[in-house]
Amino acid sequence: MAEPIRLGLLIEDPEDVREFEENMRNPKATKEQVEFIREAIRVYKTHPF
């Protein structure tokens, strides 16, 4: 039987840790990403399962 994949994250540089934690608390999205998500929602609503 296959074993589950164990994911882990190791960040050693203190500045990288600070940046990662800030991004987790306050994620940012580009205008293109927001538009992509809006389009995906629109498509989903017009073609439900």
N, C-alpha and C positions, 0 to 999 in steps of 0.2 A: 504494500500500500504506500502511496506517496505521502511524504511528510509535508506539513504546511510550511510555507515560506515565512521566515522570520525577518521582518524588516527592522532596521535600526538606523539611527542617525547619530553620527559622531561629529561634533564641531569642536575644534580645539581652540581656535583663535577667539579671544574675548570679544573683539569687535564684530566678528561674524555671528557670535552668539547673540550679542545685543541687537544686531540688525535682523536676525531671524526672529527673535522674540517680538520686536517691534512690528515686523511684517505679519506675524500671527495675530497680534492684538489689533492692528489697523491695516488690513489688506487694501491694496490699491489696484484699480483696474483701469486700463486704457479705454479711450472712447470706442476703439474698435472692438475690444472685448465686451463692453457693455452692449454695443449694437449687435454683436454676434449672439449674446445671450437673449436679447429681446427677440431677435429673429427666430431663435430656437424655440422660445416660448410660443411665439405666434404659430410656427409650424406645428408644434405639439397640440395646440388648442384647435387647429383646423383639421388635424388628422389624429383624433384620439384612437386608442386601442379598440 
